[in-house]
Amino acid sequence: MQGLPSFRINEIFLSVQGEGLHVGERTVFVRFYGCVLRCVWCDQPEALTHTGVGEYVQMGPEQVRDRVLAYPSTRRVCLTGGEPVVAPTAGLLWLVRELKASGYWISIETSGARVVEELFEWIDFWTVAPKGTSAETFEGDVVEAQVPTLRRYLALPDSRRQFKFVIQTREDVSDAIRILDGLGYRGSVVLQPEHERGDGRLIFEVWPWDRYPEARLIPQTHKIVGLH
Ligand code: SF4
């Protein structure tokens, strides 16, 4: 609304949720432009500033709401990116309140590298996706770099949160375990093979199922069925 800063939006589209525990659910995606990280295997280079292929349109929160509402027969929306939590907070809060008032179930996908606690009460379901060494996005140890911020996400109830690890290498598996151990994490864990070089069989073989038996191995299913 008037006075609220606009967003940089890469795209808004209807598809099915292809990743994680809510896989298969018909969902409107709002993809925000820009991210604080630079994962080398990011599958959304069009939403990043440094890749040379990034693109966005400037949209006010009201325009975004109206685009979401225009899709019929779904009341599920996913805020994704890029990194949605670094969009202007006042605009995000306005948008999520409006969508909640219209009956939407709202999910969000974040790296967990930033925290906007005002959003915690409004978002129904959080996907927090820490990064392993193969992403080449942190200097130094990936666990030390991420655990202090990730700890803040432990405030969310288990039913409203999943930690999702994109895994390309055996080292990524070790990183994921060290992150979970460092957090003392108990809750939903999704292991997602990296889209080009990830190997689900490797993950299946080396994951410590005795220690984290509830983890789920789920690939990007929307790509399997040919959806965006
Ligand atoms: S955090 Fe996500 S959006 Fe950002 S660069 Fe990494 S994979 Fe891409």
Boltz pocket constraint, residues with backbone or C-beta under 6 A from the ligand:
constraints:
  - pocket:
      binder: B
      contacts: [[A, 35], [A, 36], [A, 37], [A, 38], [A, 39], [A, 41], [A, 42], [A, 43], [A, 44], [A, 48], [A, 81], [A, 82], [A, 83], [A, 111], [A, 129]]
      max_distance: 6.0
